[in-house]
Amino acid sequence: MSNSHDIKKIVLAYSGGLDTSVILRWLQDTYNAEVITFTADLGQGEEVEPARAKAQAMGVKHIHIEDLREEFARDYVFPMFRANAIYEGEYLLGTSIARPLIAKRLAEIARMHKAHAVSHGATGKGNDQVRFELGVDALDPNLVTIAPWRIWDLTSRETLMAYAKEHNIPIDFASATKKSPYSMDANLLHISYEGGVLEDPLTEAEDDMWRWTVSPEQAPDTPEYVELTYKSGDIVAINGEVLKPHEVMIKLNALGGKHGIGRLDIVENRYVGMKSRGCYETPAGTIMLKAHRAIESITLDREAAHLKDDIMPRYAKLIYNGYWWSPERKMLQALIDESQKDVDGLVRLKLYKGNVIVVGRDSEKSLFDSKISTFEDDAGSYNQKHAEGFIRLNGLRLAIGAKKGRNMD
């Protein structure tokens, strides 16, 4: 880290909550620097404007509050879903994919104000510190990143509240005391829950923890049919209504939540080396993943589809580990986007009690040929005798091995 005397301006990723409010004052006192705040609306469903009044009360002169929902959906979430990205077979990367955009805006605001450093509230135990800082390194390596949780001696909510009282930080202490026992993160794609009773991986999550979805048991007894229209791998309309990317996600979250879709309880392997149990609600993402694979099933060439499946875990791991801005992620994205040029058409889904069921798909660019695949008379479209040569050639190496006794137990 640079000498603290060299740091005169710091851009802080600021939510207005207890942690970042304490960080704001700590930065002002520790570095004697001007702190500029940046608050992003990524669709977390909570009012972000109150952060302005809190920052003003703490003497902040330059306050940035930005609605980034459309950019987030269009330039980050949608490209990721073109890849069908899942980390460790389950996690839809809801937190991971938000961090590159926040890092980008931190760096841009820092350049705007000629700031010397940026700061965040991620702890030294989590993945987000890596994602923020790798993003900043990739976009402006001259910036210093200050991570208070790796520096100070405040180690708990109680010590944070004591610090806030001592330094007259404007916090609603009654509200902070009653705060959910879970550590939560939310955006258009998901809401995550960690901590509390979830720290015991054997304990079932409390039903009143979930905020976006009804339990599948309480979901409607009648299924709901939904039609999604695709253009170049992206959803452009729902039930015929043309929508912007962020509007697509808002609508699918509402539909999925109504039918108990998108709940997940997993133990994941964090980048920093530990296992972490978390619960997630990702209604829109769960629907999008299922539907996208359905439209690809009729529009993608077989080997192109298999190649995408081969590279997907690598792509997902890059996002999880904070390498959105890396050259290898951009290379993979170019390949993925090239594969999507003919992924147009319609997918029909049935939403029912926590399930997303594909019941139909259609495309003018479909590679599905019923004349060839039919079990009825194909009028000579497919010569079944050709299969014999295919089998013989592919089995030749096995037959040679068998003659040499290599295939025996």
C-alpha positions in Angstrom: 0.0 0.0 0.0 1.1 3.5 -0.7 2.0 5.8 2.2 -1.2 7.1 3.7 0.0 10.6 3.3 0.0 10.2 -0.5 -3.8 9.4 -0.4 -5.9 12.5 -0.5 -9.0 11.2 -2.2 -10.8 7.9 -1.8 -13.8 6.5 -3.7 -15.8 4.2 -1.4 -18.4 1.6 -2.6 -21.1 2.7 -0.1 -24.4 1.2 0.8 -25.3 3.5 3.7 -25.5 0.5 6.1 -23.6 0.0 9.4 -20.4 -1.5 7.8 -19.8 1.1 5.1 -20.9 4.0 7.3 -18.2 3.0 9.8 -15.7 2.5 7.0 -16.5 6.0 5.7 -15.6 7.6 9.0 -12.6 5.3 9.5 -11.2 6.3 6.1 -11.7 10.0 6.9 -10.0 9.7 10.2 -7.2 7.3 9.2 -6.2 8.9 6.0 -7.3 12.5 6.6 -8.6 12.3 3.0 -11.7 13.3 1.1 -14.0 10.3 0.7 -16.3 10.2 -2.3 -19.2 7.7 -2.1 -20.6 5.5 -4.9 -23.9 3.7 -4.4 -25.1 1.4 -7.2 -28.7 0.4 -7.8 -28.4 -3.1 -9.3 -32.0 -4.0 -8.6 -31.5 -5.0 -5.0 -35.1 -4.0 -4.2 -34.2 -1.5 -1.5 -34.3 2.2 -1.7 -30.7 3.5 -2.4 -31.5 7.3 -2.2 -31.3 7.4 1.7 -27.6 6.8 1.3 -27.3 10.3 0.0 -28.6 11.9 3.3 -26.3 9.7 5.4 -23.3 10.5 3.3 -24.1 14.2 3.5 -24.5 14.0 7.3 -20.9 12.7 7.4 -19.5 15.6 5.4 -19.3 13.9 2.0 -19.3 16.5 -0.8 -19.3 14.2 -3.9 -22.0 11.6 -3.8 -22.7 9.2 -6.7 -25.9 7.2 -6.7 -26.5 5.5 -10.0 -29.2 3.3 -11.5 -27.2 0.5 -13.2 -29.9 -2.1 -13.6 -30.0 -2.0 -17.4 -26.3 -2.0 -17.8 -26.0 -4.8 -15.3 -28.6 -7.0 -17.1 -27.6 -6.2 -20.6 -23.8 -6.2 -20.4 -23.1 -8.7 -17.6 -26.0 -11.1 -16.8 -27.2 -11.7 -20.4 -23.7 -12.4 -21.7 -23.1 -14.8 -18.8 -26.4 -16.7 -19.6 -25.4 -17.1 -23.2 -22.8 -19.4 -21.8 -25.2 -21.2 -19.5 -22.7 -20.5 -16.7 -23.0 -22.4 -13.4 -20.3 -22.7 -10.8 -19.8 -26.2 -9.3 -22.9 -27.5 -11.0 -25.4 -25.4 -9.0 -24.5 -21.7 -8.3 -25.8 -19.2 -10.8 -23.1 -16.6 -9.9 -25.5 -13.9 -8.7 -23.0 -12.1 -6.5 -20.0 -12.8 -8.7 -21.4 -11.2 -11.8 -22.3 -7.9 -10.0 -18.7 -7.2 -8.9 -17.1 -6.4 -12.2 -19.6 -3.6 -12.9 -19.1 -2.1 -9.4 -15.3 -2.3 -9.9 -15.6 -0.6 -13.3 -17.6 2.3 -11.9 -15.3 2.7 -8.9 -12.4 3.1 -11.3 -14.3 5.5 -13.6 -15.4 7.7 -10.7 -11.8 7.7 -9.3 -10.5 8.9 -12.6 -13.3 11.6 -12.8 -12.2 13.0 -9.4 -8.5 12.3 -9.8 -8.7 10.1 -6.7 -5.7 8.1 -5.4 -7.6 5.1 -4.0 -10.8 3.1 -3.8 -12.3 1.2 -0.9 -14.9 -1.5 -0.3 -16.5 -3.3 2.6 -15.7 -6.9 1.7 -14.1 -9.0 4.4 -10.8 -10.8 4.3 -12.7 -14.2 4.4 -14.8 -13.7 1.3 -14.6 -13.8 -2.5 -15.7 -10.2 -3.1 -12.4 -8.6 -2.0 -10.8 -10.6 -4.8 -13.4 -9.7 -7.4 -13.3 -5.9 -6.6 -9.6 -5.7 -6.5 -8.8 -7.8 -9.6 -11.3 -5.6 -11.4 -9.7 -2.4 -10.3 -6.2 -3.8 -11.1 -7.4 -4.6 -14.6 -9.0 -1.2 -15.2 -6.7 1.2 -13.4 -3.5 -0.4 -11.9 -2.4 3.0 -10.5 -5.2 3.0 -8.0 -4.6 1.8 -4.4 -7.3 -0.4 -3.0 -8.0 0.0 0.8 -9.7 -3.0 2.4 -10.5 -1.9 6.0 -11.5 -5.4 7.2 -8.0 -6.5 6.5 -6.5 -3.6 8.4 -8.5 -2.5 11.4 -9.2 -4.2 14.7 -13.0 -4.0 14.5 -14.1 -7.7 14.3 -17.8 -7.9 15.0 -21.1 -6.1 14.7 -20.8 -5.1 18.4 -17.5 -3.4 17.8 -18.8 -1.7 14.7 -21.8 -0.3 16.7 -19.5 0.8 19.5 -17.3 2.7 17.0 -20.4 4.3 15.4 -21.6 5.6 18.8 -18.1 6.9 19.7 -17.7 8.7 16.5 -21.3 10.0 16.2 -22.0 8.2 12.9 -25.7 8.6 11.9 -26.9 5.0 12.3 -30.4 3.8 13.3 -29.1 1.7 16.2 -32.5 0.1 16.9 -32.7 -1.0 13.3 -29.1 -2.2 13.2 -29.7 -4.3 16.4 -32.8 -5.9 14.9 -31.1 -6.6 11.6 -31.5 -10.0 10.0 -29.0 -12.5 11.4 -28.1 -13.3 7.8 -25.4 -11.6 5.7 -27.4 -10.8 2.5 -26.5 -9.5 -0.9 -29.2 -8.8 -3.5 -29.4 -7.6 -7.1 -31.6 -8.3 -10.2 -30.3 -11.8 -10.5 -30.4 -13.1 -6.9 -30.5 -12.6 -3.2 -28.0 -14.6 -1.1 -28.1 -15.6 2.6 -25.1 -16.6 4.7 -24.4 -16.7 8.5 -26.8 -17.3 11.4 -28.1 -20.8 11.6 -26.8 -21.5 8.1 -23.3 -21.9 9.5 -24.4 -25.4 10.5 -24.7 -27.2 7.1 -27.1 -29.7 8.7 -29.7 -27.1 9.8 -32.5 -26.3 7.4 -33.0 -22.7 6.5 -35.9 -21.0 8.3 -38.9 -20.6 6.1 -39.3 -16.9 6.9 -35.7 -16.2 5.7 -36.8 -16.3 2.1 -37.8 -13.0 0.7 -38.5 -13.4 -3.1 -40.1 -16.8 -3.4 -43.0 -18.6 -1.8 -42.3 -22.1 -0.7 -43.1 -24.7 -3.4 -45.7 -26.2 -1.1 -47.5 -22.8 -0.9 -47.2 -22.1 -4.7 -50.4 -22.0 -6.8 -52.0 -25.4 -7.6 -52.5 -24.4 -11.2 -49.4 -24.2 -13.5 -48.7 -21.1 -15.5 -47.5 -21.1 -19.1 -44.9 -18.6 -20.3 -43.5 -18.0 -23.7 -40.0 -16.5 -24.1 -38.8 -15.0 -27.4 -35.1 -15.2 -28.2 -32.9 -13.2 -30.5 -29.2 -14.0 -30.8 -29.3 -15.9 -27.5 -31.0 -13.2 -25.5 -34.6 -13.0 -24.3 -36.3 -10.0 -26.1 -40.0 -10.7 -25.2 -42.2 -12.4 -22.6 -45.6 -13.6 -23.8 -45.2 -11.3 -26.8 -44.3 -8.2 -24.8 -41.0 -6.7 -26.0 -38.9 -5.8 -22.9 -35.5 -4.4 -22.1 -33.0 -6.8 -20.4 -33.6 -5.5 -16.9 -37.4 -5.6 -17.4 -37.1 -9.2 -18.5 -35.4 -10.0 -15.2 -37.9 -8.1 -13.1 -40.8 -9.9 -14.8 -39.2 -13.4 -14.5 -38.3 -12.8 -10.9 -42.0 -12.1 -10.2 -43.2 -15.1 -12.1 -40.7 -17.4 -10.6 -41.1 -16.2 -7.1 -44.9 -16.7 -7.4 -44.3 -20.3 -8.2 -41.6 -21.1 -5.7 -38.9 -21.3 -8.3 -35.2 -20.6 -7.7 -34.4 -21.6 -4.2 -31.0 -23.2 -3.6 -29.0 -24.4 -0.6 -25.4 -25.3 -1.3 -21.9 -25.6 0.2 -19.5 -23.9 -2.2 -15.7 -23.8 -2.4 -14.7 -20.2 -1.9 -11.7 -18.8 -3.8 -9.9 -18.0 -0.6 -9.8 -21.8 0.3 -12.7 -22.4 2.7 -16.1 -24.1 2.2 -19.1 -21.9 2.8 -22.7 -22.8 3.1 -25.1 -20.3 1.5 -28.7 -20.1 0.4 -29.8 -18.4 -2.8 -33.0 -17.2 -4.5 -32.5 -16.9 -8.2 -36.0 -17.1 -9.8 -35.2 -15.3 -13.1 -31.9 -17.0 -13.5 -33.3 -20.5 -13.0 -35.9 -19.8 -15.7 -33.4 -18.2 -18.0 -31.0 -21.1 -17.8 -33.6 -23.8 -18.5 -35.1 -21.8 -21.4 -31.8 -20.9 -23.0 -30.7 -24.5 -23.1 -34.0 -25.4 -24.7 -33.7 -22.9 -27.6 -30.1 -24.0 -28.1 -31.2 -27.6 -28.3 -32.8 -26.9 -31.7 -30.6 -24.1 -33.1 -27.0 -25.1 -32.2 -24.9 -27.6 -34.1 -24.2 -30.7 -32.0 -20.4 -30.1 -31.8 -20.8 -26.4 -31.1 -23.2 -27.2 -28.3 -20.8 -29.8 -26.9 -17.9 -27.3 -27.1 -19.9 -24.8 -25.2 -20.5 -27.4 -22.5 -16.8 -28.1 -22.4 -15.7 -24.5 -21.8 -18.6 -23.5 -19.6 -17.0 -24.7 -16.3 -13.9 -22.7 -17.1 -15.9 -19.6 -18.0 -18.0 -19.9 -14.8 -14.9 -20.3 -12.7 -13.3 -17.2 -14.2 -16.4 -15.2 -13.2 -16.5 -16.7 -9.7 -12.8 -16.0 -9.2 -13.0 -12.4 -10.3 -11.5 -12.6 -13.8 -14.3 -10.9 -15.8 -11.9 -8.4 -17.2 -9.2 -10.9 -18.1 -8.2 -11.6 -21.7 -9.2 -15.3 -21.4 -12.7 -14.4 -20.3 -13.0 -12.0 -23.2 -11.8 -14.7 -25.6 -14.3 -17.2 -24.4 -17.0 -14.6 -24.6 -16.2 -13.9 -28.2 -16.5 -17.7 -28.9 -19.8 -17.9 -27.0 -21.3 -14.9 -28.7 -20.4 -16.2 -32.1 -22.3 -19.4 -31.3 -25.4 -17.4 -30.5 -26.0 -15.7 -33.9 -28.6 -18.3 -34.9 -30.1 -18.8 -31.4 -33.5 -17.2 -32.3 -36.9 -18.5 -31.6 -39.5 -19.3 -28.9 -39.5 -21.4 -25.8 -42.7 -22.4 -24.0 -42.4 -23.1 -20.3 -44.7 -24.4 -17.6 -44.1 -23.0 -14.1 -45.4 -25.2 -11.3 -44.5 -25.6 -7.7 -40.8 -24.9 -7.9 -40.3 -26.4 -11.3 -39.5 -25.0 -14.7 -40.7 -27.4 -17.3 -40.0 -27.0 -21.0 -43.1 -27.9 -23.0 -42.2 -26.6 -26.4 -39.6 -24.8 -28.6 -39.6 -23.5 -32.1 -37.3 -21.5 -34.4 -37.1 -20.6 -38.1 -33.4 -21.5 -37.7 -34.1 -24.8 -36.1 -31.8 -27.8 -37.1 -34.5 -30.2 -36.0 -35.8 -32.1 -39.1 -38.8 -34.2 -38.3 -38.5 -35.9 -41.7 -35.2 -37.4 -40.7 -35.9 -38.1 -37.0 -39.4 -39.6 -37.4 -40.1 -43.1 -36.2 -42.7 -43.3 -39.1 -42.0 -43.7 -42.8 -39.3 -41.1 -43.6 -39.8 -41.3 -47.4 -36.1 -42.1 -47.9 -34.7 -39.1 -46.0 -32.4 -41.3 -44.0 -30.7 -44.5 -45.1 -30.4 -46.7 -42.1 -27.9 -48.9 -43.9 -25.3 -46.1 -43.5 -25.3 -46.7 -39.7 -23.5 -50.0 -40.2 -20.4 -48.4 -41.7 -20.4 -45.7 -39.0 -20.4 -48.4 -36.3 -17.8 -50.5 -37.9 -15.3 -47.6 -38.3 -15.9 -46.3 -34.8 -15.6 -49.8 -33.4 -12.5 -50.8 -35.3 -10.0 -49.7 -32.6 -12.0 -51.6 -30.0 -11.9 -54.7 -32.1 -8.2 -54.4 -32.6 -7.7 -54.0 -28.9 -9.8 -57.0 -28.2 -7.7 -59.2 -30.5 -4.7 -58.2 -28.5 -6.4 -59.1 -25.2 -6.5 -55.4 -24.0 -10.2 -55.2 -23.3 -10.3 -58.0 -20.9 -10.8 -57.5 -17.1 
